[in-house]
Amino acid sequence: MTEGSEDFQSEIDAALADPVRRARVEEFGRQIDPILALSAIREAVGMTQEDFAAAGMMSQENVSRIERATDVKLSTIQRLAKTAGAQLELIAVMPGGKRVPLLRPAKHVEAT
């Protein structure tokens, strides 16, 4: 490491030694994950925000807002997945590694 990067690393280490600052950094990390995942849905199909918005019948501004949001409704995430032609899965991983699906297929009601 260079001298400047060693100084910077020591500042990071000192900041993370403070429990309050560490908690803020960890909370920010938890909030940033959904942001990255939501834009990844669109990027996986190689679409711009404009193209994705048109396919989902929403504005580009709305796509941008959703991708930046830190708290998004499950129904919004399902809509994004559907626009990309994807199926959404939500799985809780329990202590010990057991995987529990949290979404069930919708029941279709037959027309009479």
DOPABA-831111 format. One line per field, with one value per atom (N, C-alpha, C, O, CB): residue number from 0; residue in one letter; atom name; z, y, x. Coordinates in Angstrom, 3 decimals. Each point is the difference from the previous one (the first is absolute). Glycine has a CB too. Example, Ala and Ser with C-alpha at 12.3 -4.5 7.8 and 13.67 -1.06 7.14 Angstrom:
# DOPABA-831111
num <- c(0/0/0/0/0/1/1/1/1/1)
residuo <- c(A/A/A/A/A/S/S/S/S/S)
atomo <- c(N/CA/C/O/CB/N/CA/C/O/CB)
up <- c(7.800/0.000/0.000/0.665/0.581/-1.966/0.060/0.730/0.169/-2.314)
north <- c(-5.690/1.190/1.200/-0.019/-1.154/2.223/1.190/1.090/1.108/-1.736)
east <- c(13.190/-0.890/0.900/1.036/-2.928/1.542/0.820/-0.770/0.509/0.675)
This chain:
# DOPABA-831111
num <- c(0/0/0/0/0/1/1/1/1/1/2/2/2/2/2/3/3/3/3/3/4/4/4/4/4/5/5/5/5/5/6/6/6/6/6/7/7/7/7/7/8/8/8/8/8/9/9/9/9/9/10/10/10/10/10/11/11/11/11/11/12/12/12/12/12/13/13/13/13/13/14/14/14/14/14/15/15/15/15/15/16/16/16/16/16/17/17/17/17/17/18/18/18/18/18/19/19/19/19/19/20/20/20/20/20/21/21/21/21/21/22/22/22/22/22/23/23/23/23/23/24/24/24/24/24/25/25/25/25/25/26/26/26/26/26/27/27/27/27/27/28/28/28/28/28/29/29/29/29/29/30/30/30/30/30/31/31/31/31/31/32/32/32/32/32/33/33/33/33/33/34/34/34/34/34/35/35/35/35/35/36/36/36/36/36/37/37/37/37/37/38/38/38/38/38/39/39/39/39/39/40/40/40/40/40/41/41/41/41/41/42/42/42/42/42/43/43/43/43/43/44/44/44/44/44/45/45/45/45/45/46/46/46/46/46/47/47/47/47/47/48/48/48/48/48/49/49/49/49/49/50/50/50/50/50/51/51/51/51/51/52/52/52/52/52/53/53/53/53/53/54/54/54/54/54/55/55/55/55/55/56/56/56/56/56/57/57/57/57/57/58/58/58/58/58/59/59/59/59/59/60/60/60/60/60/61/61/61/61/61/62/62/62/62/62/63/63/63/63/63/64/64/64/64/64/65/65/65/65/65/66/66/66/66/66/67/67/67/67/67/68/68/68/68/68/69/69/69/69/69/70/70/70/70/70/71/71/71/71/71/72/72/72/72/72/73/73/73/73/73/74/74/74/74/74/75/75/75/75/75/76/76/76/76/76/77/77/77/77/77/78/78/78/78/78/79/79/79/79/79/80/80/80/80/80/81/81/81/81/81/82/82/82/82/82/83/83/83/83/83/84/84/84/84/84/85/85/85/85/85/86/86/86/86/86/87/87/87/87/87/88/88/88/88/88/89/89/89/89/89/90/90/90/90/90/91/91/91/91/91/92/92/92/92/92/93/93/93/93/93/94/94/94/94/94/95/95/95/95/95/96/96/96/96/96/97/97/97/97/97/98/98/98/98/98/99/99/99/99/99/100/100/100/100/100/101/101/101/101/101/102/102/102/102/102/103/103/103/103/103/104/104/104/104/104/105/105/105/105/105/106/106/106/106/106/107/107/107/107/107/108/108/108/108/108/109/109/109/109/109/110/110/110/110/110/111/111/111/111/111)
residuo <- c(M/M/M/M/M/T/T/T/T/T/E/E/E/E/E/G/G/G/G/G/S/S/S/S/S/E/E/E/E/E/D/D/D/D/D/F/F/F/F/F/Q/Q/Q/Q/Q/S/S/S/S/S/E/E/E/E/E/I/I/I/I/I/D/D/D/D/D/A/A/A/A/A/A/A/A/A/A/L/L/L/L/L/A/A/A/A/A/D/D/D/D/D/P/P/P/P/P/V/V/V/V/V/R/R/R/R/R/R/R/R/R/R/A/A/A/A/A/R/R/R/R/R/V/V/V/V/V/E/E/E/E/E/E/E/E/E/E/F/F/F/F/F/G/G/G/G/G/R/R/R/R/R/Q/Q/Q/Q/Q/I/I/I/I/I/D/D/D/D/D/P/P/P/P/P/I/I/I/I/I/L/L/L/L/L/A/A/A/A/A/L/L/L/L/L/S/S/S/S/S/A/A/A/A/A/I/I/I/I/I/R/R/R/R/R/E/E/E/E/E/A/A/A/A/A/V/V/V/V/V/G/G/G/G/G/M/M/M/M/M/T/T/T/T/T/Q/Q/Q/Q/Q/E/E/E/E/E/D/D/D/D/D/F/F/F/F/F/A/A/A/A/A/A/A/A/A/A/A/A/A/A/A/G/G/G/G/G/M/M/M/M/M/M/M/M/M/M/S/S/S/S/S/Q/Q/Q/Q/Q/E/E/E/E/E/N/N/N/N/N/V/V/V/V/V/S/S/S/S/S/R/R/R/R/R/I/I/I/I/I/E/E/E/E/E/R/R/R/R/R/A/A/A/A/A/T/T/T/T/T/D/D/D/D/D/V/V/V/V/V/K/K/K/K/K/L/L/L/L/L/S/S/S/S/S/T/T/T/T/T/I/I/I/I/I/Q/Q/Q/Q/Q/R/R/R/R/R/L/L/L/L/L/A/A/A/A/A/K/K/K/K/K/T/T/T/T/T/A/A/A/A/A/G/G/G/G/G/A/A/A/A/A/Q/Q/Q/Q/Q/L/L/L/L/L/E/E/E/E/E/L/L/L/L/L/I/I/I/I/I/A/A/A/A/A/V/V/V/V/V/M/M/M/M/M/P/P/P/P/P/G/G/G/G/G/G/G/G/G/G/K/K/K/K/K/R/R/R/R/R/V/V/V/V/V/P/P/P/P/P/L/L/L/L/L/L/L/L/L/L/R/R/R/R/R/P/P/P/P/P/A/A/A/A/A/K/K/K/K/K/H/H/H/H/H/V/V/V/V/V/E/E/E/E/E/A/A/A/A/A/T/T/T/T/T)
atomo <- c(N/CA/C/O/CB/N/CA/C/O/CB/N/CA/C/O/CB/N/CA/C/O/CB/N/CA/C/O/CB/N/CA/C/O/CB/N/CA/C/O/CB/N/CA/C/O/CB/N/CA/C/O/CB/N/CA/C/O/CB/N/CA/C/O/CB/N/CA/C/O/CB/N/CA/C/O/CB/N/CA/C/O/CB/N/CA/C/O/CB/N/CA/C/O/CB/N/CA/C/O/CB/N/CA/C/O/CB/N/CA/C/O/CB/N/CA/C/O/CB/N/CA/C/O/CB/N/CA/C/O/CB/N/CA/C/O/CB/N/CA/C/O/CB/N/CA/C/O/CB/N/CA/C/O/CB/N/CA/C/O/CB/N/CA/C/O/CB/N/CA/C/O/CB/N/CA/C/O/CB/N/CA/C/O/CB/N/CA/C/O/CB/N/CA/C/O/CB/N/CA/C/O/CB/N/CA/C/O/CB/N/CA/C/O/CB/N/CA/C/O/CB/N/CA/C/O/CB/N/CA/C/O/CB/N/CA/C/O/CB/N/CA/C/O/CB/N/CA/C/O/CB/N/CA/C/O/CB/N/CA/C/O/CB/N/CA/C/O/CB/N/CA/C/O/CB/N/CA/C/O/CB/N/CA/C/O/CB/N/CA/C/O/CB/N/CA/C/O/CB/N/CA/C/O/CB/N/CA/C/O/CB/N/CA/C/O/CB/N/CA/C/O/CB/N/CA/C/O/CB/N/CA/C/O/CB/N/CA/C/O/CB/N/CA/C/O/CB/N/CA/C/O/CB/N/CA/C/O/CB/N/CA/C/O/CB/N/CA/C/O/CB/N/CA/C/O/CB/N/CA/C/O/CB/N/CA/C/O/CB/N/CA/C/O/CB/N/CA/C/O/CB/N/CA/C/O/CB/N/CA/C/O/CB/N/CA/C/O/CB/N/CA/C/O/CB/N/CA/C/O/CB/N/CA/C/O/CB/N/CA/C/O/CB/N/CA/C/O/CB/N/CA/C/O/CB/N/CA/C/O/CB/N/CA/C/O/CB/N/CA/C/O/CB/N/CA/C/O/CB/N/CA/C/O/CB/N/CA/C/O/CB/N/CA/C/O/CB/N/CA/C/O/CB/N/CA/C/O/CB/N/CA/C/O/CB/N/CA/C/O/CB/N/CA/C/O/CB/N/CA/C/O/CB/N/CA/C/O/CB/N/CA/C/O/CB/N/CA/C/O/CB/N/CA/C/O/CB/N/CA/C/O/CB/N/CA/C/O/CB/N/CA/C/O/CB/N/CA/C/O/CB/N/CA/C/O/CB/N/CA/C/O/CB/N/CA/C/O/CB/N/CA/C/O/CB/N/CA/C/O/CB/N/CA/C/O/CB/N/CA/C/O/CB/N/CA/C/O/CB/N/CA/C/O/CB/N/CA/C/O/CB/N/CA/C/O/CB/N/CA/C/O/CB/N/CA/C/O/CB/N/CA/C/O/CB/N/CA/C/O/CB)
up <- c(0.000/0.000/0.000/0.546/0.672/-1.840/0.021/1.311/0.742/-3.256/2.788/1.259/0.117/1.070/-1.066/-1.108/0.021/0.271/0.751/-2.329/0.961/0.210/1.402/0.570/-3.009/3.011/1.386/0.953/0.950/-1.518/0.318/0.832/-0.114/0.999/-1.287/-0.931/-0.223/0.688/0.628/-2.827/2.080/0.651/1.510/0.653/-2.547/2.465/1.449/0.424/1.085/-1.050/-0.880/0.296/-0.053/0.836/-1.781/-0.031/-0.109/1.225/0.610/-3.137/2.884/1.163/1.269/0.812/-1.901/1.262/1.184/-0.002/1.038/-0.985/-1.216/-0.084/0.315/0.699/-2.412/1.212/0.225/1.421/0.429/-2.838/3.138/1.400/0.868/1.072/-1.419/-0.115/0.710/-0.311/-1.162/1.063/1.112/-0.251/-0.704/-0.808/2.809/-1.713/-0.634/-1.485/-0.841/3.018/-2.491/-1.410/-0.745/-1.142/1.776/0.012/-0.634/-0.318/-1.077/2.315/-0.304/-0.225/-1.181/-0.797/3.237/-2.572/-1.140/-1.316/-0.985/2.470/-1.507/-1.212/-0.370/-1.171/1.743/0.406/-0.264/-0.488/-0.891/2.641/-1.184/-0.441/-1.446/-0.802/3.180/-2.703/-1.372/-0.953/-1.093/1.929/-0.433/-0.822/-0.238/-1.105/1.997/0.131/-0.152/-0.935/-0.746/3.053/-2.281/-0.848/-1.452/-0.906/2.879/-2.207/-1.364/-0.794/-1.225/2.044/-0.157/-0.708/-0.891/-1.164/3.049/-1.391/-0.889/-1.192/-1.081/3.046/-1.775/-1.100/-1.121/-1.169/2.774/-1.250/-1.008/-0.674/-1.212/2.511/-0.533/-0.548/-0.956/-1.022/3.103/-1.785/-0.855/-1.360/-1.014/3.045/-2.080/-1.303/-0.748/-1.231/2.150/-0.183/-0.641/-0.795/-0.996/2.842/-1.428/-0.740/-1.415/-0.980/3.122/-2.236/-1.295/-0.802/-1.198/2.194/-0.327/-0.687/-0.525/-1.014/2.473/-0.769/-0.420/-1.373/-0.719/3.120/-2.759/-1.319/-0.988/-1.107/2.212/-0.693/-0.895/-0.423/-1.119/0.338/1.666/-0.339/0.701/1.122/-1.444/-0.376/0.632/0.886/-0.094/-1.862/2.803/0.810/-0.892/0.312/1.533/-2.949/-0.912/-0.611/-0.027/-0.476/0.010/-0.607/1.029/-0.285/-1.383/2.853/1.064/0.410/0.233/0.575/-0.723/0.362/-1.034/0.358/0.804/-2.433/-1.057/0.081/-0.137/-1.335/1.693/0.094/1.207/-0.053/-1.079/2.207/1.223/0.110/1.023/0.060/-2.128/-0.033/1.210/0.730/-1.985/1.440/1.051/-0.552/-1.087/2.947/-1.136/-0.462/0.354/0.931/-0.676/-1.001/0.297/1.378/0.738/-3.192/2.800/1.319/1.106/1.042/-2.026/0.757/0.991/0.145/1.115/-1.655/-0.564/0.054/0.797/0.868/-3.101/1.942/0.717/1.492/0.825/-2.886/2.411/1.414/0.711/1.119/-1.708/-0.065/0.599/0.216/1.054/-2.162/0.108/0.120/1.104/0.556/-2.978/2.746/1.058/1.372/1.013/-2.717/1.753/1.259/0.970/-0.416/-0.819/2.523/1.023/0.617/0.754/-0.279/-0.782/0.536/-1.092/-0.263/2.671/-3.038/-1.159/0.310/0.592/-2.171/1.180/0.207/-0.808/-1.086/1.506/0.128/-0.690/-1.344/-0.984/3.203/-2.261/-1.256/-1.077/-1.183/2.491/-0.913/-0.961/-0.533/-1.195/2.379/-0.307/-0.429/-0.939/-0.986/3.153/-1.861/-0.870/-1.376/-1.022/3.032/-2.036/-1.280/-0.815/-1.210/2.260/-0.403/-0.706/-0.560/-1.146/2.648/-0.691/-0.453/-1.189/-0.976/3.311/-2.254/-1.090/-1.276/-1.088/2.759/-1.548/-1.156/-0.672/-1.223/2.313/-0.278/-0.541/-0.461/-0.506/2.015/-1.335/-0.379/1.007/-0.324/-2.035/3.575/1.045/1.006/0.126/-0.413/0.987/1.103/1.293/0.158/-1.520/2.279/1.269/1.014/0.153/-0.636/1.170/1.105/1.244/-0.064/-1.496/2.684/1.274/0.974/0.301/-0.751/0.940/0.842/1.263/-0.062/-1.963/3.165/1.273/0.266/-0.122/1.035/-0.554/0.349/1.520/0.625/-2.821/2.768/1.445/0.569/-0.732/0.543/1.507/0.621/-0.282/0.144/1.687/-2.217/-0.366/-1.501/-0.494/2.731/-2.979/-1.445/-0.644/-1.227/1.453/0.577/-0.596/-0.779/0.494/1.379/-3.112/-0.876/0.000/-0.279/-1.164/1.759/0.102/-1.045/0.127/2.359/-3.525/-0.997/0.647/0.743/-2.587/1.568/0.596/-0.983/0.401/1.129/-2.800/-0.994/-0.506/-0.317/-0.348/0.596/-0.547/-1.306/-0.164/2.475/-3.254/-1.245/0.302/0.887/-2.161/0.527/0.178/-0.433/-0.983/0.611/1.108/-0.373/-1.063/0.152/2.141/-3.378/-1.077/0.243/0.289/-1.918/1.511/0.196/-1.369/-0.909/3.013/-2.245/-1.259/-0.205/0.932/-0.745/-1.392/-0.322/-0.181/-0.578/-0.532/1.606/-0.135/-1.029/-0.239/2.602)
north <- c(-1.190/1.190/1.238/0.008/-1.240/2.268/1.264/0.710/-0.372/0.545/0.865/0.729/0.604/-0.042/0.537/0.070/0.599/-1.022/0.268/1.449/-2.907/-1.019/-0.580/-0.387/-0.151/0.470/-0.471/0.975/-0.416/-0.740/2.468/1.011/-0.120/0.079/1.457/-1.725/-0.123/-1.253/0.043/1.169/-2.329/-1.237/0.156/-0.522/-0.792/2.027/0.198/0.862/-0.199/-0.007/1.158/0.805/-0.869/0.139/1.912/-2.934/-0.915/-0.903/-0.168/0.216/-0.630/-0.889/0.725/-0.561/-0.722/2.526/0.778/0.281/-0.096/1.146/-0.704/0.289/-1.250/0.085/1.701/-2.935/-1.234/-0.534/-0.854/0.332/1.015/-0.397/0.622/-0.518/0.308/1.321/0.658/-0.762/-0.050/2.331/-2.880/-0.809/0.753/-0.589/-0.703/2.566/0.788/0.177/-0.173/1.382/-0.866/0.166/-1.331/-0.054/1.976/-2.989/-1.326/-0.366/-0.524/-0.191/0.988/-0.306/0.789/-0.537/0.051/1.752/0.817/-0.556/-0.063/2.074/-2.416/-0.572/-1.298/-0.224/1.266/-1.893/-1.272/0.233/-0.711/-0.394/2.088/0.314/0.502/-0.379/0.937/0.283/0.486/-1.173/-0.035/2.249/-3.160/-1.181/-0.808/-0.494/0.428/-0.072/-0.731/0.744/-0.632/-0.321/2.266/0.786/0.012/0.067/1.347/-1.478/0.104/-1.283/0.060/1.552/-2.780/-1.268/-0.002/-0.385/-0.739/1.538/-0.007/0.932/-0.286/-0.267/1.662/0.937/-0.693/0.099/1.860/-2.648/-0.683/-1.110/-0.188/0.732/-1.273/-1.118/0.487/-0.643/-0.658/2.402/0.462/0.451/-0.301/0.979/0.021/0.392/-1.216/-0.006/2.274/-3.293/-1.218/-0.724/-0.653/0.432/0.320/-0.626/0.577/-0.742/0.391/1.664/0.680/-0.274/-0.276/2.066/-1.712/-0.202/-1.428/-0.223/1.979/-2.724/-1.398/-0.240/-0.917/0.258/1.488/-0.142/1.033/0.145/-1.043/1.607/0.932/1.195/0.493/-2.406/2.383/1.121/1.286/-0.020/-1.593/2.719/1.303/0.274/-0.691/1.553/0.134/0.386/0.406/-0.297/1.041/-0.070/0.442/-1.198/-0.037/2.129/-3.078/-1.186/-0.804/-0.486/0.406/-0.052/-0.757/0.685/-0.657/-0.179/2.161/0.765/-0.210/-0.199/1.909/-1.666/-0.195/-1.401/-0.162/1.794/-2.643/-1.380/-0.194/-0.796/0.020/1.485/-0.124/1.023/0.077/-0.986/1.696/1.050/0.930/0.230/-1.787/2.084/0.977/1.010/-0.193/-1.499/2.745/1.017/-0.390/-0.770/2.529/-1.224/-0.214/0.559/-0.576/0.675/1.014/0.600/-0.952/-0.081/2.358/-3.001/-0.961/-1.170/-0.446/1.096/-1.140/-1.081/0.471/-0.721/-0.196/2.111/0.540/0.122/-0.361/1.599/-0.729/0.171/-1.350/-0.136/2.195/-3.054/-1.331/-0.582/-0.570/0.211/0.506/-0.554/0.672/-0.618/0.084/1.771/0.722/-0.181/0.302/1.353/-2.141/-0.085/-0.987/-0.966/1.537/-0.307/-0.894/-0.890/-0.919/2.621/-1.443/-0.805/-0.116/0.947/-0.197/-1.916/-0.198/-1.096/-1.020/1.758/-0.531/-1.010/-1.258/0.065/1.749/-2.941/-1.270/0.008/-0.542/-0.623/1.772/0.048/0.775/-0.322/0.185/1.146/0.760/-0.865/0.023/2.122/-2.905/-0.889/-1.076/-0.357/0.781/-0.940/-0.990/0.609/-0.661/-0.476/2.378/0.668/0.140/-0.225/1.470/-0.878/0.118/-1.353/-0.095/2.004/-2.945/-1.337/-0.423/-0.544/-0.054/0.846/-0.367/0.756/-0.577/0.113/1.740/0.796/-0.598/0.047/1.999/-2.609/-0.614/-1.435/-0.652/2.110/-1.952/-1.378/-1.008/-1.172/1.878/-0.251/-0.860/-0.410/0.643/0.480/-2.191/-0.455/0.382/-0.244/-1.687/2.522/0.431/-1.132/-0.650/3.029/-2.605/-0.956/0.740/0.831/-2.785/1.655/0.591/-1.149/-0.726/2.919/-2.357/-1.143/0.485/0.780/-2.267/1.025/0.271/-1.144/-1.172/2.467/-0.945/-1.019/-0.017/0.963/-0.656/-1.425/-0.144/-0.387/-0.476/-0.187/0.871/-0.503/-1.503/-0.733/2.523/-2.222/-1.399/-0.217/-1.093/0.442/1.699/-0.081/-0.413/-0.019/-0.483/0.165/-0.382/1.188/1.127/-2.787/1.393/1.028/-0.095/-1.058/1.009/1.166/0.036/0.982/1.207/-1.785/0.068/0.904/0.842/-0.523/-1.122/2.933/0.910/0.435/0.623/0.159/-1.097/0.313/-1.295/-0.951/3.078/-2.149/-1.162/0.419/1.168/-2.145/0.041/0.345/0.463/-0.533/-1.140/2.662/0.503/-1.068/-0.708/3.087/-2.487/-0.923/0.657/1.140/-2.205/0.329/0.536/-0.391/-1.157/1.036/1.079/-0.251/-0.249/0.818/0.629/-2.560/-0.358/0.873/0.211/-2.584/2.874/0.775/-0.968/-1.074/2.914/-1.455/-0.883/0.520/-0.617/-0.055)
east <- c(0.844/-0.844/0.878/1.103/-2.935/1.317/0.715/-0.286/-0.909/0.798/0.910/-0.180/-1.395/-0.607/3.048/-2.957/-1.336/-1.083/-0.939/1.741/-0.677/-1.032/0.083/-1.020/1.068/1.168/0.125/-0.673/-0.664/2.822/-1.989/-0.657/-1.513/-0.715/2.681/-2.446/-1.439/-0.543/-1.058/1.290/0.495/-0.435/-0.033/-0.904/1.855/0.023/-0.006/-1.197/-0.547/3.067/-2.929/-1.189/-1.263/-0.893/2.039/-1.209/-1.150/-0.054/-1.056/1.197/1.001/0.054/-0.442/-0.737/2.599/-1.417/-0.371/-1.508/-0.654/2.962/-2.851/-1.431/-0.815/-1.010/1.461/-0.032/-0.754/0.157/-0.775/1.055/0.714/0.163/-1.093/-0.311/2.797/-3.070/-1.090/-1.295/-0.405/1.586/-1.846/-1.201/-1.127/-0.718/1.330/-0.776/-1.068/0.301/-0.882/0.428/1.687/0.378/-0.071/-0.457/1.948/-1.041/-0.052/-1.449/-0.286/2.378/-3.007/-1.416/-0.538/-0.769/0.480/0.677/-0.446/0.524/-0.735/0.671/1.334/0.598/-0.714/-0.307/2.541/-2.499/-0.684/-1.425/-0.466/1.875/-2.112/-1.362/0.018/-0.853/0.186/1.629/0.113/0.242/-0.565/1.463/-0.074/0.256/-1.265/-0.223/2.541/-3.144/-1.270/-0.945/-0.748/1.019/-0.250/-0.895/0.461/-0.831/0.273/1.843/0.515/-0.235/-0.102/1.824/-1.812/-0.198/-1.238/0.107/1.030/-2.313/-1.167/0.149/-0.514/-0.866/2.076/0.206/0.769/-0.372/0.360/1.067/0.803/-0.788/0.105/1.949/-2.836/-0.767/-1.077/-0.239/0.684/-1.093/-1.081/0.507/-0.628/-0.625/2.348/0.543/0.539/0.036/0.537/-0.157/0.523/-1.076/0.312/1.348/-2.927/-1.101/-0.033/-0.060/-1.281/1.382/-0.048/1.270/-0.060/-1.400/2.604/1.272/0.151/0.662/0.337/-1.612/0.102/-0.625/0.397/-0.435/-0.941/-0.625/0.539/-0.518/-1.543/3.100/0.680/-0.830/0.143/1.129/-2.140/-0.875/0.450/0.507/-2.409/1.698/0.193/-1.210/-1.014/2.416/-1.294/-1.153/-1.165/-1.153/2.685/-1.240/-1.060/-0.722/-1.231/2.536/-0.539/-0.608/-0.791/-1.094/2.964/-1.309/-0.656/-1.301/-1.015/3.253/-2.193/-1.193/-1.100/-1.161/2.595/-1.076/-0.997/-0.600/-1.213/2.443/-0.392/-0.486/-0.908/-0.937/3.021/-1.819/-0.799/-1.106/-0.679/2.666/-2.175/-1.027/0.116/-0.964/-0.557/2.733/0.261/0.992/0.544/-0.991/0.680/0.941/1.432/0.233/-2.009/2.722/1.415/0.317/0.798/-0.214/-1.202/0.216/-0.428/0.649/-0.985/-0.764/-0.484/0.981/0.267/-2.647/2.910/0.991/1.214/0.493/-1.283/1.265/1.152/-0.281/0.840/-0.170/-1.854/-0.370/-0.043/0.495/-1.822/0.733/-0.089/1.400/0.283/-2.526/3.115/1.354/0.806/0.908/-0.977/-0.240/0.720/-0.632/0.631/0.063/-1.923/-0.734/0.662/0.639/-2.752/1.946/0.551/-1.077/0.320/1.443/-3.027/-1.099/-1.055/-0.741/1.193/-0.513/-0.874/-1.005/0.352/1.476/-3.083/-1.037/0.310/0.576/-2.270/1.305/0.175/-0.732/0.504/-0.275/-1.405/-0.757/0.758/-0.109/-2.024/2.894/0.808/1.130/0.293/-0.854/1.192/1.076/-0.557/0.645/0.606/-2.446/-0.631/-0.280/0.187/-1.216/0.587/-0.266/1.280/-0.011/-1.900/3.009/1.282/0.431/0.440/0.220/-0.790/0.382/-0.855/0.516/0.204/-2.023/-0.912/0.364/-0.023/-1.808/2.164/0.400/1.232/0.135/-1.093/1.857/1.220/-0.242/0.913/0.440/-2.579/-0.304/0.516/0.187/-0.125/0.167/0.565/-1.066/-1.043/3.260/-1.936/-0.845/0.694/1.196/-2.157/0.232/0.572/-0.070/-1.035/0.377/1.767/0.035/0.459/0.907/-0.424/-1.105/0.391/0.184/-0.947/-0.303/2.469/0.338/0.693/0.951/-0.747/-0.684/0.668/0.977/-0.355/-1.660/3.233/0.996/0.105/0.445/0.858/-1.724/-0.081/1.367/0.868/-3.299/2.622/1.227/0.104/-0.978/0.888/1.231/0.186/-0.134/0.275/-1.141/0.440/-0.027/-1.311/-0.097/2.420/-3.346/-1.282/-0.559/-0.009/-0.444/-0.019/-0.546/-1.527/-0.564/2.655/-2.753/-1.451/-0.543/0.206/-0.113/-0.792/-0.602/-1.092/-0.831/1.341/-0.512/-0.982/-1.078/-0.983/2.758/-1.607/-1.022/-0.599/0.713/0.473/-2.498/-0.702/-0.645/-0.354/-0.070/0.262/-0.687/-1.425/-0.666/2.075/-1.857/-1.363/-0.991/0.221/0.547/-1.847/-1.060/-0.858/-0.439/0.443/-0.239/-0.825/-1.454/-0.307/2.248/-2.803/-1.423/-0.618/0.139/-0.222/-0.588/-0.651/-1.231/-0.776/1.619/-1.021/-1.210/-1.159/0.162/1.199/-2.529/-1.177/-0.967/-1.038/1.289)
